[in-house]
Amino acid sequence: MKNFVKLIIKDNAILNTLFKFSLFFFNNARRLIIIFKSHIVQFRYKKLKILKKKIFLSDKKIKVVFFITQKQLWCHQTIYENLLSNIKFEPIVIVFPNEHNKVNSKLDSLNDNLSFFKKKNIRHMVGYDKEQGEYISLKQINADIIFYDQPVPRLPKKLLFFNASKHSLICYVPYGFKIANFKQAHFNMELQNSSWKVFAESRWHKDQFVKYGAMKGRNVVVSGYPKLDNYLENTKNSNLILKKKFVKKVIWAPHWTVNYSSNFSTFEKNYIFFKMIAKKYSNIYWVFKPHQTLRYHLEEISLMTKKEINEYYKFWEKLPNGEFKNESDYFEIFKNSDALITDCGSFLAEYLPTKKPILHLVNPNSAGFNDIGKELLKSYYKAYDNNDIVNFLNDVIINNNDYLKDERLNNLALVKPNNTGAGKFIAELINRELS
């Protein structure tokens, strides 16, 4: 019936025109409603900030909560630590299920997220009542400030921005260093426009908020990217222990967008090949660091069965010369590695401060990159097919012929960590704003 209606509309010029106009009107009306709501939220903050200042200047603590639906999006570690060291703040993580995961159950994803924060000894609270099968309320959380982990967290409406802004100041730190060519998704979503403060990675990123965002960058502060604070610390001993037989350490980080609109992934054409070369190059230690969405996306699109996916991941877990890495605290692996092979977006920026070689796996049909992304990619090695991967391993990695090194390091300023720490900057700014 649905296809029949579409066929009638397509064949009738008047109906087709009316349909297109209705679609255009609906999309724009929805966008205008979101922008209108964002302006209401910004108006609320004027009164709300005064109330939070009164709390700050009293004996009470400011409760700062981090809404986390995916542990891999945890980019707030140094913010949390700096707030924790200030007696005026009470930081806590609210752990939710991952509703983006269509394959595993809510409870499985919730327990997976919980395990991560327990291991890191981070103060947390469960945001989902397992017995009732319901999300807890904003009243139960009672937050003064809320950090969301992503623009589309797939939480119930009662926990989203418009409702939360009635009682809490909303903050947002982009969960990745943005180099993909997404103007609306990165700079003009409801969360960005509804935030009291958005903490941008660089001056260039703030300029994009000014250019494309409904708030014209008025709520955006250039803080630097908190994950890059990891490069300001002394390199610790990684849990990746290497024996002398492993001459190099190489990370392979595949993106999840197989047969998806943005289409950055090359996984479909090289996942079998990577198994082969991991066994062939047994003197290289391999770290398989896939995007967290890849595992269940593969099952959703039926590229592989659940059994095949599990077997594939098991291969990397049991590989004598490698491991599977699935956590968000991957910077020790970065710092203790010799090269990165990836088609992921943010990693192409995040890995650069290691000064090690980067091989970009190119998908010519991808959505492309923004100005910073394009500039970075000029100085990276590129693989258009599997032969290019072999050449990179032999020439650049094993024979140490890193001929793009100088060109690559010239771009370090584009991905420069905040010298005093982005997490510290953000915590101090919130402190100043309320005091």
C-alpha positions as a LaTeX table, in Angstrom:
\begin{tabular}{lrrr}
\hline
Residue & $x$ (\AA) & $y$ (\AA) & $z$ (\AA) \\
\hline
Met1 & 0.00 & 0.00 & 0.00 \\
Lys2 & 2.82 & 2.38 & 0.95 \\
Asn3 & 4.63 & 1.72 & $-2.34$ \\
Phe4 & 1.38 & 2.15 & $-4.27$ \\
Val5 & 0.85 & 5.62 & $-2.75$ \\
Lys6 & 4.44 & 6.55 & $-3.60$ \\
Leu7 & 3.90 & 5.42 & $-7.18$ \\
Ile8 & 0.75 & 7.58 & $-7.54$ \\
Ile9 & 2.58 & 10.64 & $-6.15$ \\
Lys10 & 5.53 & 10.05 & $-8.45$ \\
Asp11 & 3.37 & 9.79 & $-11.56$ \\
Asn12 & 1.20 & 12.81 & $-10.71$ \\
Ala13 & 3.09 & 16.09 & $-11.20$ \\
Ile14 & 0.74 & 18.15 & $-8.97$ \\
Leu15 & 0.75 & 15.59 & $-6.15$ \\
Asn16 & 4.51 & 15.21 & $-6.47$ \\
Thr17 & 4.99 & 18.99 & $-6.14$ \\
Leu18 & 2.63 & 19.15 & $-3.13$ \\
Phe19 & 4.45 & 16.22 & $-1.50$ \\
Lys20 & 7.84 & 17.88 & $-1.93$ \\
Phe21 & 6.50 & 21.18 & $-0.58$ \\
Ser22 & 4.93 & 19.42 & 2.43 \\
Leu23 & 8.20 & 17.61 & 3.14 \\
Phe24 & 10.16 & 20.86 & 2.85 \\
Phe25 & 7.67 & 22.66 & 5.13 \\
Phe26 & 7.70 & 19.83 & 7.71 \\
Asn27 & 11.51 & 19.67 & 7.86 \\
Asn28 & 11.88 & 23.43 & 8.16 \\
Ala29 & 9.03 & 23.74 & 10.66 \\
Arg30 & 10.68 & 21.08 & 12.82 \\
Arg31 & 14.01 & 22.89 & 12.59 \\
Leu32 & 12.39 & 26.21 & 13.55 \\
Ile33 & 10.66 & 24.60 & 16.55 \\
Ile34 & 14.00 & 23.20 & 17.76 \\
Ile35 & 15.66 & 26.61 & 17.36 \\
Phe36 & 12.76 & 28.30 & 19.18 \\
Lys37 & 13.07 & 25.80 & 22.04 \\
Ser38 & 16.83 & 26.44 & 22.18 \\
His39 & 16.21 & 30.18 & 22.61 \\
Ile40 & 13.79 & 29.44 & 25.47 \\
Val41 & 16.49 & 27.29 & 27.09 \\
Gln42 & 19.09 & 30.07 & 26.75 \\
Phe43 & 16.63 & 32.52 & 28.35 \\
Arg44 & 16.15 & 30.10 & 31.28 \\
Tyr45 & 19.88 & 30.06 & 31.96 \\
Lys46 & 19.89 & 33.76 & 32.92 \\
Lys47 & 17.76 & 33.08 & 35.98 \\
Leu48 & 19.21 & 29.60 & 36.56 \\
Lys49 & 22.78 & 30.85 & 36.70 \\
Ile50 & 21.83 & 33.28 & 39.50 \\
Leu51 & 20.29 & 30.40 & 41.47 \\
Lys52 & 23.39 & 28.22 & 40.98 \\
Lys53 & 25.62 & 31.09 & 42.11 \\
Lys54 & 23.66 & 31.29 & 45.36 \\
Ile55 & 24.24 & 27.56 & 45.89 \\
Phe56 & 27.94 & 27.95 & 45.06 \\
Leu57 & 28.34 & 30.80 & 47.58 \\
Ser58 & 26.51 & 28.83 & 50.30 \\
Asp59 & 27.74 & 25.76 & 52.16 \\
Lys60 & 26.18 & 23.44 & 49.57 \\
Lys61 & 28.11 & 21.76 & 46.78 \\
Ile62 & 27.41 & 22.12 & 43.07 \\
Lys63 & 26.40 & 18.70 & 41.75 \\
Val64 & 27.91 & 18.09 & 38.31 \\
Val65 & 26.67 & 14.94 & 36.56 \\
Phe66 & 27.89 & 13.27 & 33.39 \\
Phe67 & 25.21 & 11.39 & 31.45 \\
Ile68 & 26.98 & 8.42 & 29.83 \\
Thr69 & 25.18 & 6.04 & 27.47 \\
Gln70 & 28.34 & 4.62 & 25.84 \\
Lys71 & 31.51 & 4.11 & 27.85 \\
Gln72 & 33.58 & 4.71 & 24.70 \\
Leu73 & 32.30 & 8.30 & 24.60 \\
Trp74 & 33.80 & 9.07 & 28.01 \\
Cys75 & 35.99 & 12.08 & 27.21 \\
His76 & 35.50 & 13.83 & 30.55 \\
Gln77 & 38.12 & 12.14 & 32.74 \\
Thr78 & 40.28 & 15.22 & 33.38 \\
Ile79 & 37.19 & 17.42 & 33.86 \\
Tyr80 & 35.90 & 14.96 & 36.45 \\
Glu81 & 39.28 & 14.82 & 38.22 \\
Asn82 & 39.63 & 18.60 & 38.41 \\
Leu83 & 36.09 & 19.06 & 39.72 \\
Leu84 & 36.66 & 16.29 & 42.26 \\
Ser85 & 39.68 & 18.13 & 43.65 \\
Asn86 & 37.57 & 21.27 & 44.25 \\
Ile87 & 35.59 & 21.15 & 47.50 \\
Lys88 & 32.80 & 23.24 & 45.93 \\
Phe89 & 31.86 & 20.52 & 43.44 \\
Glu90 & 30.35 & 17.06 & 43.63 \\
Pro91 & 30.97 & 15.27 & 40.28 \\
Ile92 & 29.26 & 11.96 & 39.53 \\
Val93 & 28.62 & 9.82 & 36.45 \\
Ile94 & 25.06 & 8.69 & 35.70 \\
Val95 & 25.36 & 5.38 & 33.83 \\
Phe96 & 22.62 & 4.50 & 31.31 \\
Pro97 & 22.03 & 1.64 & 28.84 \\
Asn98 & 23.20 & 2.05 & 25.25 \\
Glu99 & 19.99 & 2.34 & 23.22 \\
His100 & 22.03 & 2.65 & 20.02 \\
Asn101 & 22.93 & $-1.01$ & 20.43 \\
Lys102 & 20.10 & $-2.87$ & 18.68 \\
Val103 & 21.67 & $-6.29$ & 19.11 \\
Asn104 & 22.43 & $-6.63$ & 22.83 \\
Ser105 & 19.87 & $-6.08$ & 25.58 \\
Lys106 & 19.56 & $-2.87$ & 27.61 \\
Leu107 & 20.82 & $-4.66$ & 30.70 \\
Asp108 & 23.85 & $-6.07$ & 28.90 \\
Ser109 & 24.89 & $-2.64$ & 27.65 \\
Leu110 & 24.15 & $-1.08$ & 31.05 \\
Asn111 & 26.30 & $-3.66$ & 32.85 \\
Asp112 & 29.08 & $-3.19$ & 30.30 \\
Asn113 & 29.08 & 0.57 & 30.93 \\
Leu114 & 28.93 & 0.05 & 34.71 \\
Ser115 & 31.89 & $-2.31$ & 34.66 \\
Phe116 & 34.04 & 0.34 & 33.01 \\
Phe117 & 33.37 & 3.03 & 35.63 \\
Lys118 & 33.72 & 0.57 & 38.52 \\
Lys119 & 37.17 & $-0.46$ & 37.27 \\
Lys120 & 38.21 & 3.19 & 37.02 \\
Asn121 & 36.93 & 3.83 & 40.55 \\
Ile122 & 34.77 & 6.73 & 39.34 \\
Arg123 & 31.82 & 7.82 & 41.46 \\
His124 & 28.68 & 6.73 & 39.64 \\
Met125 & 24.97 & 6.15 & 39.92 \\
Val126 & 22.81 & 3.78 & 37.86 \\
Gly127 & 20.36 & 5.74 & 35.73 \\
Tyr128 & 18.11 & 2.79 & 34.93 \\
Asp129 & 15.94 & 0.86 & 37.36 \\
Lys130 & 16.54 & $-2.78$ & 36.43 \\
Glu131 & 13.58 & $-4.12$ & 38.40 \\
Gln132 & 11.04 & $-1.58$ & 37.12 \\
Gly133 & 12.55 & $-1.42$ & 33.64 \\
Glu134 & 12.46 & 2.38 & 33.74 \\
Tyr135 & 14.88 & 5.29 & 33.55 \\
Ile136 & 15.24 & 7.32 & 36.72 \\
Ser137 & 13.94 & 10.91 & 36.78 \\
Leu138 & 15.74 & 14.25 & 36.74 \\
Lys139 & 14.34 & 14.85 & 40.21 \\
Gln140 & 16.11 & 11.73 & 41.50 \\
Ile141 & 19.37 & 12.88 & 39.90 \\
Asn142 & 19.01 & 16.47 & 41.19 \\
Ala143 & 21.83 & 17.95 & 39.12 \\
Asp144 & 23.04 & 21.55 & 39.03 \\
Ile145 & 25.07 & 20.94 & 35.87 \\
Ile146 & 24.68 & 18.15 & 33.29 \\
Phe147 & 27.23 & 17.04 & 30.68 \\
Tyr148 & 25.69 & 14.92 & 27.89 \\
Asp149 & 27.94 & 12.44 & 26.07 \\
Gln150 & 26.46 & 12.95 & 22.58 \\
Pro151 & 23.87 & 15.04 & 20.68 \\
Val152 & 21.56 & 12.02 & 20.19 \\
Pro153 & 21.89 & 9.95 & 23.39 \\
Arg154 & 18.59 & 8.08 & 22.85 \\
Leu155 & 17.37 & 8.78 & 26.35 \\
Pro156 & 13.67 & 9.25 & 27.15 \\
Lys157 & 12.26 & 12.75 & 26.59 \\
Lys158 & 12.04 & 13.36 & 30.34 \\
Leu159 & 15.86 & 13.26 & 30.54 \\
Leu160 & 16.62 & 15.35 & 27.46 \\
Phe161 & 17.76 & 18.93 & 27.05 \\
Phe162 & 14.53 & 20.93 & 27.13 \\
Asn163 & 13.33 & 19.33 & 30.36 \\
Ala164 & 16.79 & 19.21 & 31.95 \\
Ser165 & 17.36 & 22.94 & 31.34 \\
Lys166 & 14.49 & 23.83 & 33.70 \\
His167 & 16.71 & 23.01 & 36.67 \\
Ser168 & 20.23 & 22.33 & 35.35 \\
Leu169 & 22.87 & 24.12 & 33.32 \\
Ile170 & 23.75 & 21.94 & 30.32 \\
Cys171 & 27.31 & 21.48 & 29.05 \\
Tyr172 & 28.71 & 19.60 & 26.09 \\
Val173 & 32.18 & 18.44 & 25.11 \\
Pro174 & 32.32 & 16.90 & 21.60 \\
Tyr175 & 33.10 & 13.19 & 22.08 \\
Gly176 & 35.52 & 13.21 & 19.15 \\
Phe177 & 37.88 & 15.70 & 17.51 \\
Lys178 & 35.67 & 16.76 & 14.61 \\
Ile179 & 37.32 & 16.46 & 11.18 \\
Ala180 & 34.45 & 14.96 & 9.14 \\
Asn181 & 32.42 & 17.13 & 6.77 \\
Phe182 & 29.22 & 17.39 & 8.85 \\
Lys183 & 28.22 & 21.02 & 9.34 \\
Gln184 & 24.76 & 20.51 & 10.89 \\
Ala185 & 25.53 & 17.39 & 12.94 \\
His186 & 28.68 & 18.88 & 14.45 \\
Phe187 & 27.69 & 22.50 & 14.93 \\
Asn188 & 23.90 & 22.96 & 14.83 \\
Met189 & 22.15 & 20.14 & 16.66 \\
Glu190 & 19.65 & 20.71 & 19.46 \\
Leu191 & 22.18 & 19.84 & 22.17 \\
Gln192 & 24.79 & 22.33 & 20.92 \\
Asn193 & 22.17 & 25.10 & 20.71 \\
Ser194 & 20.62 & 24.18 & 24.08 \\
Ser195 & 23.87 & 24.06 & 26.01 \\
Trp196 & 24.86 & 26.69 & 28.53 \\
Lys197 & 28.46 & 26.01 & 27.49 \\
Val198 & 29.89 & 24.09 & 24.54 \\
Phe199 & 33.62 & 23.43 & 24.89 \\
Ala200 & 35.24 & 23.48 & 21.43 \\
Glu201 & 38.42 & 21.70 & 20.37 \\
Ser202 & 39.96 & 24.73 & 18.61 \\
Arg203 & 39.37 & 28.28 & 17.44 \\
Trp204 & 38.51 & 26.90 & 13.99 \\
His205 & 35.75 & 24.75 & 15.51 \\
Lys206 & 34.30 & 27.74 & 17.36 \\
Asp207 & 34.23 & 29.66 & 14.08 \\
Gln208 & 32.08 & 26.87 & 12.61 \\
Phe209 & 29.62 & 27.24 & 15.50 \\
Val210 & 29.48 & 30.96 & 14.71 \\
Lys211 & 28.92 & 30.20 & 11.03 \\
Tyr212 & 26.43 & 27.31 & 11.21 \\
Gly213 & 24.95 & 27.23 & 14.74 \\
Ala214 & 21.64 & 28.85 & 15.66 \\
Met215 & 23.33 & 30.44 & 18.71 \\
Lys216 & 26.08 & 31.87 & 16.48 \\
Gly217 & 28.76 & 30.62 & 18.87 \\
Arg218 & 27.59 & 32.76 & 21.82 \\
Asn219 & 27.63 & 29.73 & 24.13 \\
Val220 & 30.89 & 28.26 & 22.77 \\
Val221 & 34.24 & 28.42 & 24.60 \\
Val222 & 37.56 & 27.28 & 23.11 \\
Ser223 & 38.97 & 24.89 & 25.70 \\
Gly224 & 40.94 & 22.34 & 23.71 \\
Tyr225 & 39.97 & 18.68 & 23.57 \\
Pro226 & 40.07 & 16.98 & 27.02 \\
Lys227 & 41.14 & 13.58 & 25.67 \\
Leu228 & 44.38 & 15.17 & 24.45 \\
Asp229 & 45.26 & 15.91 & 28.10 \\
Asn230 & 46.62 & 12.36 & 28.04 \\
Tyr231 & 49.61 & 13.68 & 26.10 \\
Leu232 & 50.46 & 16.12 & 28.89 \\
Glu233 & 51.06 & 13.29 & 31.36 \\
Asn234 & 54.22 & 11.26 & 31.66 \\
Thr235 & 53.99 & 8.09 & 29.60 \\
Lys236 & 53.09 & 5.21 & 31.90 \\
Asn237 & 53.88 & 1.57 & 31.37 \\
Ser238 & 51.17 & 0.21 & 29.11 \\
Asn239 & 49.45 & $-3.09$ & 29.77 \\
Leu240 & 50.59 & $-3.96$ & 26.26 \\
Ile241 & 53.75 & $-5.87$ & 27.20 \\
Leu242 & 56.05 & $-6.66$ & 24.29 \\
Lys243 & 58.67 & $-9.36$ & 23.96 \\
Lys244 & 61.75 & $-8.88$ & 21.82 \\
Lys245 & 60.30 & $-10.96$ & 18.98 \\
Phe246 & 57.78 & $-8.17$ & 18.27 \\
Val247 & 59.64 & $-5.47$ & 16.37 \\
Lys248 & 56.70 & $-3.08$ & 15.97 \\
Lys249 & 53.27 & $-2.33$ & 17.45 \\
Val250 & 50.52 & $-1.45$ & 14.96 \\
Ile251 & 46.95 & $-0.40$ & 15.73 \\
Trp252 & 44.17 & $-1.22$ & 13.28 \\
Ala253 & 41.06 & 0.87 & 14.05 \\
Pro254 & 38.17 & 0.24 & 11.62 \\
His255 & 35.16 & 2.57 & 11.49 \\
Trp256 & 31.59 & 1.27 & 11.72 \\
Thr257 & 29.92 & 2.96 & 8.70 \\
Val258 & 29.74 & $-0.08$ & 6.42 \\
Asn259 & 27.06 & 0.60 & 3.77 \\
Tyr260 & 25.97 & 3.66 & 5.73 \\
Ser261 & 25.32 & 7.19 & 4.45 \\
Ser262 & 28.63 & 8.70 & 5.67 \\
Asn263 & 30.48 & 5.62 & 4.36 \\
Phe264 & 33.96 & 6.15 & 5.85 \\
Ser265 & 34.43 & 2.45 & 6.49 \\
Thr266 & 36.59 & 0.16 & 4.35 \\
Phe267 & 35.98 & $-2.85$ & 6.60 \\
Glu268 & 33.95 & $-4.80$ & 4.05 \\
Lys269 & 36.84 & $-5.02$ & 1.60 \\
Asn270 & 39.72 & $-5.61$ & 4.03 \\
Tyr271 & 38.54 & $-7.42$ & 7.19 \\
Ile272 & 39.56 & $-10.88$ & 5.88 \\
Phe273 & 42.81 & $-9.43$ & 4.57 \\
Phe274 & 43.74 & $-8.03$ & 8.01 \\
Lys275 & 43.35 & $-11.47$ & 9.58 \\
Met276 & 45.72 & $-12.84$ & 6.98 \\
Ile277 & 48.44 & $-10.20$ & 7.44 \\
Ala278 & 48.16 & $-10.34$ & 11.25 \\
Lys279 & 49.15 & $-14.02$ & 11.00 \\
Lys280 & 51.72 & $-13.41$ & 8.26 \\
Tyr281 & 53.45 & $-10.52$ & 10.07 \\
Ser282 & 53.88 & $-12.43$ & 13.31 \\
Asn283 & 56.79 & $-10.18$ & 14.32 \\
Ile284 & 54.34 & $-7.25$ & 14.57 \\
Tyr285 & 52.12 & $-6.86$ & 17.63 \\
Trp286 & 48.59 & $-5.98$ & 16.44 \\
Val287 & 45.96 & $-4.02$ & 18.37 \\
Phe288 & 42.45 & $-4.41$ & 16.96 \\
Lys289 & 40.62 & $-1.23$ & 18.11 \\
Pro290 & 37.29 & $-1.10$ & 16.24 \\
His291 & 34.70 & 1.64 & 16.62 \\
Gln292 & 32.29 & 0.59 & 19.38 \\
Thr293 & 29.32 & 0.55 & 16.97 \\
Leu294 & 30.93 & $-1.81$ & 14.46 \\
Arg295 & 30.11 & $-5.09$ & 16.21 \\
Tyr296 & 26.33 & $-4.69$ & 16.30 \\
His297 & 26.17 & $-2.71$ & 13.03 \\
Leu298 & 27.64 & $-5.71$ & 11.19 \\
Glu299 & 24.85 & $-7.87$ & 12.56 \\
Glu300 & 22.18 & $-5.24$ & 11.80 \\
Ile301 & 23.13 & $-5.04$ & 8.11 \\
Ser302 & 23.68 & $-8.82$ & 7.90 \\
Leu303 & 27.21 & $-8.51$ & 6.54 \\
Met304 & 28.12 & $-11.29$ & 8.97 \\
Thr305 & 26.09 & $-13.53$ & 11.25 \\
Lys306 & 26.37 & $-13.12$ & 15.02 \\
Lys307 & 28.42 & $-16.32$ & 15.15 \\
Glu308 & 30.81 & $-15.05$ & 12.45 \\
Ile309 & 31.18 & $-11.69$ & 14.23 \\
Asn310 & 31.95 & $-13.39$ & 17.55 \\
Glu311 & 34.49 & $-15.66$ & 15.87 \\
Tyr312 & 36.11 & $-12.68$ & 14.17 \\
Tyr313 & 36.50 & $-10.74$ & 17.43 \\
Lys314 & 37.67 & $-13.93$ & 19.20 \\
Phe315 & 40.42 & $-14.24$ & 16.59 \\
Trp316 & 41.92 & $-10.92$ & 17.74 \\
Glu317 & 41.41 & $-11.70$ & 21.43 \\
Lys318 & 43.35 & $-14.97$ & 21.10 \\
Leu319 & 45.94 & $-13.79$ & 18.58 \\
Pro320 & 49.42 & $-14.67$ & 19.98 \\
Asn321 & 50.81 & $-11.43$ & 18.56 \\
Gly322 & 47.91 & $-9.11$ & 19.34 \\
Glu323 & 44.84 & $-8.11$ & 21.31 \\
Phe324 & 41.33 & $-6.67$ & 21.03 \\
Lys325 & 40.88 & $-3.27$ & 22.70 \\
Asn326 & 37.36 & $-2.02$ & 23.47 \\
Glu327 & 37.70 & 0.67 & 26.14 \\
Ser328 & 37.74 & 4.46 & 25.89 \\
Asp329 & 41.11 & 4.84 & 27.66 \\
Tyr330 & 43.21 & 3.95 & 24.64 \\
Phe331 & 45.88 & 6.67 & 24.82 \\
Glu332 & 48.45 & 4.46 & 26.53 \\
Ile333 & 48.12 & 2.11 & 23.57 \\
Phe334 & 48.54 & 5.12 & 21.25 \\
Lys335 & 51.68 & 6.34 & 23.05 \\
Asn336 & 53.24 & 2.88 & 23.15 \\
Ser337 & 52.55 & 2.00 & 19.51 \\
Asp338 & 54.53 & 2.52 & 16.30 \\
Ala339 & 51.75 & 3.23 & 13.78 \\
Leu340 & 48.01 & 3.62 & 13.26 \\
Ile341 & 45.98 & 2.18 & 10.38 \\
Thr342 & 42.44 & 3.54 & 10.32 \\
Asp343 & 39.42 & 4.90 & 8.47 \\
Cys344 & 37.96 & 6.44 & 11.66 \\
Gly345 & 37.49 & 10.20 & 11.84 \\
Ser346 & 38.59 & 11.41 & 15.27 \\
Phe347 & 41.54 & 8.99 & 15.54 \\
Leu348 & 43.10 & 10.67 & 12.48 \\
Ala349 & 43.46 & 13.76 & 14.68 \\
Glu350 & 43.89 & 12.21 & 18.13 \\
Tyr351 & 46.85 & 10.04 & 17.11 \\
Leu352 & 48.90 & 12.83 & 15.49 \\
Pro353 & 50.55 & 14.07 & 18.74 \\
Thr354 & 52.29 & 10.67 & 19.04 \\
Lys355 & 54.30 & 11.81 & 15.96 \\
Lys356 & 54.08 & 8.23 & 14.64 \\
Pro357 & 53.05 & 7.26 & 11.06 \\
Ile358 & 49.35 & 7.13 & 10.15 \\
Leu359 & 47.88 & 5.16 & 7.26 \\
His360 & 44.47 & 6.42 & 6.16 \\
Leu361 & 42.30 & 3.71 & 4.61 \\
Val362 & 40.47 & 5.67 & 1.91 \\
Asn363 & 36.85 & 5.13 & 0.95 \\
Pro364 & 36.33 & 7.31 & $-2.17$ \\
Asn365 & 32.57 & 7.31 & $-1.54$ \\
Ser366 & 32.75 & 8.77 & 1.97 \\
Ala367 & 31.08 & 12.00 & 3.09 \\
Gly368 & 34.51 & 13.65 & 3.12 \\
Phe369 & 36.35 & 15.89 & 5.58 \\
Asn370 & 36.26 & 19.47 & 6.80 \\
Asp371 & 39.11 & 21.96 & 6.31 \\
Ile372 & 41.18 & 20.65 & 9.25 \\
Gly373 & 40.58 & 17.06 & 8.15 \\
Lys374 & 41.69 & 17.79 & 4.58 \\
Glu375 & 44.85 & 19.51 & 5.78 \\
Leu376 & 45.75 & 16.62 & 8.09 \\
Leu377 & 45.15 & 13.99 & 5.42 \\
Lys378 & 47.57 & 15.66 & 3.01 \\
Ser379 & 50.42 & 14.54 & 5.27 \\
Tyr380 & 49.22 & 10.96 & 5.91 \\
Tyr381 & 49.99 & 7.77 & 4.02 \\
Lys382 & 47.00 & 6.52 & 2.05 \\
Ala383 & 45.72 & 3.07 & 1.15 \\
Tyr384 & 43.28 & 2.66 & $-1.73$ \\
Asp385 & 43.65 & $-1.11$ & $-1.79$ \\
Asn386 & 45.25 & $-3.95$ & 0.16 \\
Asn387 & 48.55 & $-3.69$ & $-1.71$ \\
Asp388 & 48.97 & $-0.17$ & $-0.31$ \\
Ile389 & 48.61 & $-1.60$ & 3.21 \\
Val390 & 51.38 & $-4.15$ & 2.57 \\
Asn391 & 53.64 & $-1.46$ & 1.11 \\
Phe392 & 53.08 & 0.71 & 4.19 \\
Leu393 & 53.98 & $-2.16$ & 6.53 \\
Asn394 & 57.12 & $-3.12$ & 4.62 \\
Asp395 & 58.46 & 0.31 & 3.70 \\
Val396 & 57.33 & 2.73 & 6.41 \\
Ile397 & 56.99 & 0.46 & 9.44 \\
Ile398 & 59.51 & $-2.38$ & 9.09 \\
Asn399 & 62.16 & $-0.47$ & 7.08 \\
Asn400 & 61.58 & 2.79 & 9.03 \\
Asn401 & 61.21 & 4.86 & 5.87 \\
Asp402 & 58.84 & 7.48 & 7.33 \\
Tyr403 & 59.23 & 9.95 & 4.46 \\
Leu404 & 56.12 & 11.99 & 5.38 \\
Lys405 & 57.22 & 12.64 & 8.97 \\
Asp406 & 58.27 & 16.29 & 8.58 \\
Glu407 & 55.17 & 17.15 & 6.59 \\
Arg408 & 52.99 & 15.40 & 9.17 \\
Leu409 & 54.58 & 17.18 & 12.14 \\
Asn410 & 54.02 & 20.56 & 10.49 \\
Asn411 & 50.32 & 19.98 & 11.17 \\
Leu412 & 50.72 & 19.39 & 14.91 \\
Ala413 & 49.45 & 22.92 & 15.63 \\
Leu414 & 46.05 & 21.93 & 14.19 \\
Val415 & 45.62 & 19.30 & 16.92 \\
Lys416 & 47.45 & 21.02 & 19.73 \\
Pro417 & 46.55 & 19.99 & 23.30 \\
Asn418 & 45.77 & 22.79 & 25.73 \\
Asn419 & 49.16 & 23.20 & 27.45 \\
Thr420 & 47.59 & 23.59 & 30.89 \\
Gly421 & 45.00 & 20.87 & 30.27 \\
Ala422 & 41.53 & 21.20 & 28.73 \\
Gly423 & 39.94 & 19.45 & 31.71 \\
Lys424 & 41.52 & 21.92 & 34.11 \\
Phe425 & 40.47 & 24.85 & 31.90 \\
Ile426 & 36.83 & 23.67 & 31.80 \\
Ala427 & 36.64 & 23.04 & 35.57 \\
Glu428 & 38.17 & 26.45 & 36.32 \\
Leu429 & 35.85 & 28.22 & 33.89 \\
Ile430 & 32.76 & 26.69 & 35.56 \\
Asn431 & 34.22 & 27.72 & 38.93 \\
Arg432 & 34.71 & 31.32 & 37.73 \\
Glu433 & 31.27 & 31.54 & 36.13 \\
Leu434 & 29.56 & 30.54 & 39.38 \\
Ser435 & 31.77 & 32.51 & 41.75 \\
\hline
\end{tabular}
